[in-house]
């Protein structure tokens, strides 16, 4: 048996270090029913060894009516703890206005967890990530033009401290020290990916203590960022999706004594529009889980149940890759709460490692499922016929400037007569549907920085409309400073004439909220939807007995859907998601209303639902971008690399410095061979370094060229190499073809800048994974890419 030090010897010093001094409790206060401390080898619950077997579930991603069902599923998987994020923007939609009811009733979620027999790890932020809009940060922070988010900027810290004080008021009474289920509270989230300021982490820690949290406080980071922002008074845990032995070795370097824990262990991954549905490697997942259980490590499975990002809360990965509303995550419990083979295998594994006195209950029954036959849509409300009163402005500005957080926004200006020309915006976040006199002429698309569009001849003055659809603010990295709408001026470009900045705009705010939906004026729908333009379509569904179902959006284009006033999220016919989960409690016997906002227009205006979801059907031919990247030529002939050499083997990040900074708009890395001798190349992450050795912000970056990428059997997209996520990676094609080295990946930085080196993060995993680059060459120049 493992020798344990006494609670007095170990747990009390740990608490003093992690929590700091605490106020003396009132003599009249009720004594806690349990104690939770951090020992020299283990977590200690009531003085006994406690291995945290945790799974992440986000209350807002689960219908409130199903919270108990999903938590019972977590318990039946063999877990003893649930990890719960709070999203600041959900709980404080306007400064000082707090929301804790309905889907935002985090206290009730924790109480149900306790009733089910689960402990709780609370992750209140202020920053979460989680593929949630702006990483959980509220949009209204961006009304301050120069605010520095997740820093000691007094404006940010003041707002964050106010929010955390409110979190303490609502959830503080549910700490284990007060008889509740909350064992530990996380400070910030993966801060090492962003910065190194330990004083900032200390300020957030102090705000939580001031808010009344007296349980252990912890911080999480991936293996390569554990030292960034590290503080000895925060208990460190490590996040990884594979190779637990390597992850725990890295953690031991800053935690010589104490229990080892993985704060996020990934059984799958999230999906982005236009990329294949992610599926985790179940055999590897189980082997890694068994290693942690066998060696006494604690963990939280992210996600045990992913659920659905209802409403307009889905975020965007970087470089701009909007996330799907389905957050299935290939988790052990599906989006609709069904057990999977992964669930059953996890349950069997957990049964081998139960603590004394523990048992695993049977899972609850699956909720009923229905399918609804096809119904023709008979009413619609053209968007342009349902505009509110405009705001007039000399130049178009962001949504935040107009005090708008979500929805869509329409910018309207007048164009003079003239020959064929083009318009060019400084930037559009995220999609700009451009029309002249109500007739669409094209789409401005942030994915490829396509902000210029040709216009036809105008024999009469014309009305220019740019309807901007935001797709969720970036939720990761410095790019969470993600303002929406039109950024900067819009110019009219005519051949042989100087550019003209367009002035005199009317701006229509379209929040897509309940008030706007209730004000729509519907008329009979046309027989054909061809050329209709952006519109709301309304259908009635007669249902005898409600049940869970999946709205079939394959006949539709791109937009947002509601059922009985509940916003299901976003849809897009390019996939991979082709259905939207509709919880049974949101339906009723009799008439049910479905409203679909389609920016592109449907192939046919019909509504139906299925009894099974479609999560992995890509239809790239329907993408209006006609390909994710413009066709270009990589011009390396005759160029000398700025650096060539060999990477070390293993998973550790490697910093490569140039002999002197080089100026250029394009960065290209060329893989000459791989450590395993095979034909593949893979990169988890590339960061470029400025002359001070600091990673350069990636605003406006995009992949300009990739000679090969796997897009069929897994998401090996080249964009994964610059998304900031250590668990995702670019991988050259392997399912249909296996092209040989050299492999090349080029990044367009958007403008020329000095580059002094780069940081290479190899593909994660144990020593058996392939594609880790050995020999490389690197090029930096303004002329590497030609049309």
ZAMARGU-4260 file (C-alpha; in steps of 0.2 Angstrom, whole numbers, plus 5000, padded with zeros to 4 digits):
<rodrens>
0) 5000/5000/5000 | 5005/5018/4997 | 5012/5026/5013 | 5001/5042/5017 | 5006/5057/5027
5) 4994/5063/5039 | 4982/5077/5035 | 4990/5088/5048 | 5007/5085/5040 | 5002/5088/5022
10) 4985/5094/5019 | 4985/5109/5030 | 5002/5116/5023 | 4994/5113/5005 | 4979/5123/5010
15) 4989/5137/5017 | 4999/5138/5001 | 4985/5137/4989 | 4971/5146/4998 | 4980/5159/5008
20) 4973/5167/5024 | 4955/5165/5027 | 4943/5174/5038 | 4939/5165/5054 | 4921/5157/5052
25) 4907/5162/5064 | 4905/5151/5079 | 4887/5150/5074 | 4891/5143/5056 | 4886/5125/5052
30) 4901/5114/5052 | 4905/5106/5035 | 4899/5089/5032 | 4915/5084/5022 | 4933/5089/5021
35) 4943/5090/5005 | 4961/5093/5005 | 4977/5090/4994 | 4989/5078/5002 | 5007/5073/4998
40) 5002/5059/4986 | 4983/5060/4984 | 4967/5071/4985 | 4959/5067/5002 | 4941/5067/5005
45) 4937/5066/5023 | 4955/5061/5026 | 4954/5046/5014 | 4962/5044/4997 | 4950/5051/4983
50) 4955/5048/4965 | 4945/5061/4955 | 4936/5052/4940 | 4928/5067/4932 | 4918/5070/4916
55) 4914/5088/4909 | 4896/5093/4906 | 4891/5110/4902 | 4873/5115/4909 | 4869/5127/4895
60) 4873/5114/4882 | 4860/5102/4889 | 4841/5106/4890 | 4837/5110/4908 | 4824/5097/4908
65) 4837/5084/4905 | 4851/5089/4917 | 4846/5075/4929 | 4846/5062/4915 | 4863/5067/4909
70) 4871/5068/4926 | 4864/5051/4930 | 4873/5045/4914 | 4889/5052/4920 | 4887/5043/4936
75) 4883/5027/4927 | 4899/5028/4917 | 4908/5025/4933 | 4913/5043/4937 | 4912/5051/4954
80) 4914/5070/4949 | 4907/5082/4936 | 4917/5097/4929 | 4906/5112/4925 | 4911/5128/4916
85) 4902/5144/4919 | 4901/5156/4904 | 4902/5174/4909 | 4893/5181/4894 | 4878/5170/4898
90) 4877/5175/4916 | 4881/5194/4913 | 4873/5199/4897 | 4874/5217/4901 | 4886/5225/4913
95) 4879/5223/4931 | 4864/5213/4925 | 4865/5195/4930 | 4856/5179/4924 | 4855/5164/4935
100) 4838/5156/4929 | 4833/5144/4916 | 4848/5137/4906 | 4859/5148/4917 | 4854/5141/4934
105) 4871/5134/4938 | 4867/5132/4956 | 4853/5120/4952 | 4864/5110/4941 | 4876/5108/4955
110) 4862/5103/4967 | 4856/5090/4955 | 4874/5083/4953 | 4875/5081/4972 | 4858/5072/4973
115) 4864/5060/4959 | 4880/5057/4970 | 4893/5067/4960 | 4905/5080/4967 | 4909/5095/4956
120) 4924/5104/4950 | 4919/5122/4946 | 4927/5132/4931 | 4920/5150/4933 | 4932/5158/4921
125) 4932/5173/4918 | 4939/5165/4902 | 4933/5148/4897 | 4937/5144/4879 | 4926/5128/4876
130) 4921/5133/4858 | 4909/5145/4866 | 4906/5163/4859 | 4922/5173/4864 | 4927/5160/4875
135) 4914/5165/4888 | 4920/5183/4888 | 4905/5196/4886 | 4904/5205/4870 | 4901/5222/4879
140) 4920/5222/4884 | 4924/5226/4866 | 4915/5243/4867 | 4931/5249/4874 | 4942/5251/4859
145) 4959/5248/4867 | 4954/5236/4881 | 4967/5222/4884 | 4957/5206/4888 | 4964/5193/4900
150) 4977/5206/4907 | 4979/5217/4922 | 4970/5231/4912 | 4960/5239/4926 | 4944/5239/4915
155) 4945/5221/4912 | 4950/5216/4930 | 4936/5227/4937 | 4923/5219/4927 | 4930/5201/4930
160) 4930/5204/4949 | 4912/5210/4949 | 4907/5195/4940 | 4917/5183/4951 | 4910/5191/4966
165) 4892/5187/4959 | 4898/5169/4956 | 4903/5168/4974 | 4886/5175/4980 | 4877/5162/4970
170) 4888/5146/4971 | 4899/5150/4986 | 4886/5141/4997 | 4888/5125/4987 | 4906/5122/4992
175) 4911/5106/5001 | 4916/5117/5016 | 4898/5122/5017 | 4890/5105/5014 | 4889/5107/4995
180) 4897/5097/4981 | 4910/5109/4975 | 4927/5102/4979 | 4939/5114/4969 | 4938/5129/4958
185) 4948/5133/4943 | 4957/5150/4941 | 4956/5156/4923 | 4959/5143/4909 | 4975/5138/4900
190) 4982/5155/4902 | 4999/5149/4897 | 4993/5148/4879 | 4991/5167/4880 | 5003/5175/4892
195) 5016/5173/4906 | 5009/5186/4919 | 5009/5177/4935 | 5002/5193/4943 | 4987/5193/4932
200) 4984/5175/4938 | 4986/5181/4956 | 4973/5195/4953 | 4960/5182/4947 | 4965/5171/4962
205) 4962/5185/4974 | 4945/5190/4966 | 4939/5172/4969 | 4945/5172/4987 | 4937/5189/4990
210) 4921/5181/4982 | 4921/5169/4997 | 4929/5153/4989 | 4938/5143/5002 | 4941/5127/4993
215) 4957/5123/4984 | 4960/5133/4969 | 4969/5126/4953 | 4975/5131/4936 | 4977/5120/4921
220) 4988/5121/4906 | 4995/5109/4892 | 5012/5101/4895 | 5022/5114/4886 | 5014/5129/4894
225) 5014/5123/4913 | 5027/5136/4918 | 5018/5151/4909 | 5009/5161/4922 | 5013/5148/4935
230) 5010/5152/4954 | 5015/5141/4969 | 4999/5146/4977 | 4988/5138/4963 | 4987/5119/4962
235) 4993/5114/4944 | 4985/5101/4933 | 4989/5097/4915 | 4978/5095/4900 | 4982/5082/4886
240) 4973/5071/4874 | 4986/5057/4874 | 5002/5051/4881 | 4998/5053/4900 | 5015/5047/4905
245) 5023/5062/4896 | 5010/5074/4902 | 5012/5069/4920 | 5031/5069/4918 | 5030/5088/4913
250) 5018/5091/4928 | 5031/5083/4940 | 5043/5096/4935 | 5033/5110/4943 | 5024/5098/4956
255) 5037/5088/4965 | 5025/5082/4977 | 5006/5080/4977 | 4993/5071/4967 | 4994/5071/4948
260) 4979/5076/4938 | 4974/5079/4920 | 4962/5093/4919 | 4956/5090/4901 | 4957/5073/4894
265) 4950/5072/4876 | 4940/5057/4870 | 4936/5066/4854 | 4936/5084/4847 | 4924/5097/4842
270) 4919/5101/4824 | 4920/5116/4813 | 4910/5120/4797 | 4917/5112/4781 | 4928/5099/4790
275) 4925/5081/4793 | 4917/5076/4809 | 4930/5071/4822 | 4931/5054/4830 | 4943/5049/4843
280) 4954/5034/4844 | 4944/5023/4856 | 4957/5010/4859 | 4970/5024/4863 | 4958/5033/4874
285) 4954/5018/4884 | 4973/5013/4886 | 4977/5031/4892 | 4963/5031/4904 | 4968/5014/4911
290) 4986/5021/4913 | 4979/5035/4924 | 4968/5024/4934 | 4981/5011/4937 | 4995/5024/4942
295) 4983/5034/4953 | 4981/5049/4942 | 4965/5059/4943 | 4957/5066/4927 | 4942/5075/4919
300) 4936/5068/4903 | 4932/5083/4891 | 4919/5080/4886 | 4909/5066/4895 | 4894/5073/4886
305) 4896/5087/4874 | 4878/5091/4870 | 4873/5106/4859 | 4878/5124/4858 | 4860/5131/4857
310) 4856/5149/4852 | 4870/5159/4845 | 4883/5154/4857 | 4895/5144/4846 | 4912/5151/4844
315) 4925/5150/4831 | 4942/5142/4830 | 4957/5151/4823 | 4962/5155/4810 | 4943/5159/4808
320) 4935/5142/4808 | 4917/5144/4814 | 4911/5129/4826 | 4896/5119/4823 | 4881/5120/4834
325) 4882/5101/4837 | 4895/5099/4851 | 4894/5080/4850 | 4913/5079/4852 | 4912/5060/4849
330) 4910/5059/4868 | 4905/5043/4877 | 4887/5050/4879 | 4880/5057/4862 | 4873/5074/4859
335) 4856/5067/4863 | 4861/5058/4879 | 4863/5040/4871 | 4876/5028/4878 | 4889/5023/4865
340) 4902/5009/4864 | 4914/5021/4871 | 4902/5024/4886 | 4901/5005/4889 | 4919/5002/4888
345) 4923/5017/4900 | 4910/5010/4912 | 4918/4992/4912 | 4935/5000/4914 | 4930/5011/4929
350) 4922/4996/4937 | 4940/4989/4939 | 4946/5004/4949 | 4932/5009/4961 | 4937/5016/4978
355) 4931/5007/4994 | 4912/5008/4996 | 4909/5014/4978 | 4897/5005/4966 | 4891/5010/4948
360) 4872/5012/4945 | 4863/5006/4930 | 4861/5020/4916 | 4844/5028/4915 | 4833/5023/4900
365) 4835/5032/4883 | 4823/5046/4881 | 4809/5043/4867 | 4814/5048/4849 | 4802/5053/4835
370) 4803/5057/4817 | 4791/5070/4809 | 4786/5068/4790 | 4789/5081/4778 | 4779/5097/4779
375) 4779/5111/4766 | 4782/5128/4772 | 4768/5140/4768 | 4774/5157/4775 | 4789/5168/4774
380) 4795/5185/4779 | 4808/5193/4768 | 4822/5200/4778 | 4823/5216/4768 | 4804/5219/4770
385) 4806/5218/4789 | 4819/5230/4793 | 4819/5241/4809 | 4822/5259/4809 | 4841/5263/4804
390) 4855/5271/4812 | 4863/5284/4801 | 4882/5285/4800 | 4895/5293/4789 | 4905/5276/4788
395) 4901/5258/4793 | 4907/5253/4810 | 4907/5237/4820 | 4891/5230/4829 | 4899/5233/4846
400) 4899/5252/4841 | 4881/5251/4838 | 4878/5242/4855 | 4874/5226/4847 | 4881/5209/4853
405) 4873/5196/4842 | 4862/5192/4827 | 4865/5201/4810 | 4868/5218/4804 | 4864/5227/4787
410) 4874/5241/4780 | 4866/5251/4766 | 4873/5264/4755 | 4869/5272/4738 | 4880/5269/4723
415) 4881/5281/4708 | 4879/5276/4690 | 4895/5269/4682 | 4903/5255/4673 | 4908/5238/4680
420) 4918/5241/4696 | 4922/5233/4713 | 4919/5236/4731 | 4932/5232/4744 | 4930/5232/4763
425) 4945/5233/4775 | 4938/5218/4783 | 4921/5209/4786 | 4917/5198/4801 | 4911/5186/4796
430) 4901/5184/4780 | 4894/5199/4770 | 4880/5195/4758 | 4881/5209/4745 | 4866/5214/4734
435) 4862/5229/4722 | 4844/5234/4722 | 4839/5218/4732 | 4848/5206/4719 | 4863/5197/4726
440) 4880/5199/4718 | 4891/5189/4729 | 4898/5185/4746 | 4912/5193/4756 | 4920/5179/4766
445) 4932/5181/4781 | 4938/5163/4779 | 4950/5167/4765 | 4950/5186/4768 | 4940/5188/4753
450) 4934/5206/4755 | 4934/5212/4737 | 4919/5209/4725 | 4915/5214/4707 | 4900/5224/4703
455) 4890/5225/4687 | 4887/5241/4677 | 4874/5253/4685 | 4864/5263/4672 | 4854/5271/4687
460) 4860/5275/4705 | 4859/5258/4715 | 4856/5253/4733 | 4871/5243/4740 | 4867/5232/4754
465) 4879/5222/4764 | 4871/5210/4776 | 4884/5204/4788 | 4882/5187/4797 | 4893/5185/4812
470) 4897/5166/4815 | 4903/5168/4833 | 4918/5177/4840 | 4934/5168/4841 | 4936/5159/4857
475) 4954/5156/4858 | 4970/5166/4860 | 4973/5185/4858 | 4960/5184/4843 | 4946/5184/4856
480) 4947/5203/4853 | 4934/5199/4838 | 4923/5213/4834 | 4909/5209/4822 | 4902/5218/4807
485) 4911/5229/4794 | 4929/5234/4801 | 4935/5250/4792 | 4930/5259/4777 | 4921/5252/4761
490) 4929/5259/4744 | 4922/5259/4727 | 4935/5254/4714 | 4933/5258/4696 | 4945/5255/4682
495) 4956/5270/4678 | 4949/5281/4693 | 4955/5284/4710 | 4946/5274/4724 | 4931/5282/4732
500) 4927/5279/4750 | 4908/5276/4752 | 4900/5288/4765 | 4882/5291/4771 | 4877/5273/4777
505) 4861/5267/4785 | 4864/5253/4797 | 4850/5241/4802 | 4853/5231/4818 | 4845/5214/4817
510) 4848/5205/4835 | 4837/5189/4830 | 4830/5190/4847 | 4812/5186/4853 | 4806/5204/4850
515) 4813/5204/4832 | 4805/5187/4829 | 4788/5192/4836 | 4788/5208/4825 | 4790/5198/4808
520) 4776/5201/4795 | 4773/5184/4786 | 4765/5182/4769 | 4761/5167/4759 | 4777/5158/4753
525) 4781/5157/4734 | 4780/5141/4725 | 4798/5142/4721 | 4812/5148/4733 | 4824/5153/4719
530) 4830/5171/4720 | 4820/5175/4736 | 4835/5181/4746 | 4837/5181/4764 | 4821/5177/4773
535) 4812/5169/4788 | 4802/5154/4784 | 4788/5148/4796 | 4780/5130/4796 | 4768/5121/4808
540) 4771/5104/4813 | 4757/5093/4821 | 4764/5081/4834 | 4754/5068/4843 | 4767/5063/4856
545) 4783/5073/4858 | 4800/5066/4859 | 4818/5070/4855 | 4821/5072/4836 | 4833/5079/4823
550) 4828/5093/4812 | 4833/5089/4794 | 4841/5104/4786 | 4848/5096/4771 | 4836/5106/4759
555) 4841/5123/4767 | 4856/5134/4764 | 4864/5143/4779 | 4856/5152/4794 | 4848/5149/4811
560) 4833/5139/4816 | 4820/5140/4830 | 4807/5128/4837 | 4793/5135/4848 | 4804/5150/4852
565) 4819/5140/4857 | 4834/5144/4846 | 4842/5127/4841 | 4858/5136/4834 | 4866/5138/4817
570) 4865/5127/4801 | 4875/5126/4785 | 4873/5114/4771 | 4891/5112/4768 | 4891/5100/4784
575) 4898/5090/4792 | 4882/5093/4803 | 4866/5091/4792 | 4853/5090/4807 | 4849/5100/4822
580) 4845/5091/4839 | 4827/5096/4845 | 4825/5090/4863 | 4808/5082/4867 | 4803/5094/4881
585) 4804/5109/4869 | 4790/5101/4858 | 4772/5099/4863 | 4757/5089/4858 | 4748/5097/4844
590) 4754/5112/4834 | 4773/5116/4835 | 4781/5131/4826 | 4797/5130/4816 | 4805/5146/4810
595) 4821/5145/4799 | 4831/5160/4794 | 4840/5156/4778 | 4853/5169/4771 | 4855/5159/4755
600) 4838/5152/4752 | 4832/5134/4752 | 4833/5121/4738 | 4815/5118/4743 | 4806/5125/4758
605) 4801/5109/4767 | 4803/5104/4785 | 4805/5086/4792 | 4814/5078/4806 | 4824/5061/4808
610) 4826/5049/4822 | 4845/5049/4820 | 4857/5063/4818 | 4868/5066/4802 | 4885/5072/4809
615) 4897/5068/4795 | 4891/5073/4778 | 4901/5086/4769 | 4895/5094/4754 | 4909/5106/4748
620) 4901/5109/4731 | 4888/5119/4740 | 4901/5131/4748 | 4899/5149/4740 | 4918/5151/4742
625) 4921/5138/4728 | 4935/5130/4738 | 4943/5134/4755 | 4958/5143/4748 | 4962/5152/4731
630) 4972/5142/4719 | 4990/5148/4720 | 5008/5144/4715 | 5021/5141/4728 | 5037/5150/4721
635) 5052/5142/4730 | 5063/5140/4714 | 5079/5149/4716 | 5076/5154/4734 | 5087/5151/4748
640) 5079/5145/4765 | 5082/5157/4779 | 5085/5141/4790 | 5087/5123/4788 | 5090/5109/4800
645) 5083/5095/4810 | 5070/5094/4823 | 5073/5083/4839 | 5061/5068/4841 | 5048/5068/4854
650) 5033/5079/4858 | 5041/5095/4866 | 5039/5112/4858 | 5055/5118/4849 | 5060/5136/4847
655) 5071/5139/4831 | 5079/5156/4829 | 5086/5164/4813 | 5103/5172/4812 | 5094/5188/4810
660) 5076/5194/4808 | 5069/5192/4790 | 5055/5203/4783 | 5040/5195/4774 | 5022/5192/4772
665) 5023/5173/4769 | 5031/5160/4779 | 5034/5142/4772 | 5040/5127/4780 | 5046/5112/4770
670) 5047/5095/4777 | 5061/5085/4770 | 5059/5068/4779 | 5051/5061/4795 | 5058/5053/4811
675) 5049/5037/4807 | 5055/5036/4789 | 5038/5036/4781 | 5030/5048/4769 | 5019/5058/4780
680) 5022/5075/4788 | 5012/5082/4803 | 5012/5098/4813 | 5002/5102/4829 | 5006/5120/4830
685) 5017/5133/4822 | 5020/5150/4830 | 5031/5164/4823 | 5042/5174/4834 | 5046/5193/4833
690) 5063/5200/4836 | 5060/5199/4855 | 5056/5181/4854 | 5038/5183/4858 | 5025/5174/4848
695) 5017/5185/4835 | 4998/5188/4836 | 4989/5179/4822 | 4975/5191/4817 | 4971/5190/4799
700) 4982/5174/4796 | 4977/5161/4784 | 4984/5146/4776 | 4990/5151/4758 | 4996/5134/4752
705) 4997/5116/4758 | 5003/5102/4746 | 4993/5089/4755 | 4981/5087/4769 | 4970/5073/4775
710) 4952/5077/4773 | 4943/5061/4772 | 4946/5049/4786 | 4951/5063/4799 | 4952/5082/4800
715) 4971/5084/4795 | 4967/5102/4788 | 4982/5113/4786 | 4973/5126/4797 | 4975/5115/4812
720) 4993/5120/4812 | 4989/5138/4817 | 4973/5136/4827 | 4982/5136/4844 | 4976/5119/4849
725) 4989/5107/4854 | 4978/5092/4852 | 4973/5095/4833 | 4986/5094/4819 | 4990/5096/4801
730) 4993/5079/4793 | 4997/5075/4775 | 4985/5064/4765 | 4985/5045/4770 | 4968/5038/4767
735) 4967/5038/4747 | 4984/5044/4742 | 5001/5045/4751 | 5011/5058/4743 | 5030/5058/4748
740) 5041/5071/4754 | 5045/5085/4753 | 5029/5092/4760 | 5026/5111/4761 | 5014/5122/4771
745) 5014/5141/4768 | 5005/5154/4779 | 4999/5171/4773 | 5002/5184/4787 | 4991/5197/4779
750) 5005/5210/4778 | 5024/5210/4778 | 5032/5209/4796 | 5049/5205/4804 | 5051/5187/4809
755) 5065/5181/4820 | 5061/5163/4821 | 5047/5150/4825 | 5040/5138/4837 | 5036/5120/4831
760) 5025/5109/4841 | 5026/5091/4835 | 5010/5080/4833 | 5005/5074/4850 | 5004/5056/4856
765) 5016/5042/4861 | 5031/5036/4851 | 5021/5026/4839 | 5012/5040/4830 | 5019/5045/4813
770) 5022/5061/4804 | 5034/5070/4816 | 5046/5080/4805 | 5065/5077/4805 | 5073/5088/4792
775) 5066/5105/4787 | 5069/5121/4777 | 5060/5137/4781 | 5057/5152/4769 | 5051/5170/4773
780) 5047/5182/4759 | 5034/5193/4751 | 5035/5184/4734 | 5033/5166/4740 | 5015/5165/4734
785) 5009/5169/4716 | 4991/5167/4709
</rodrens>
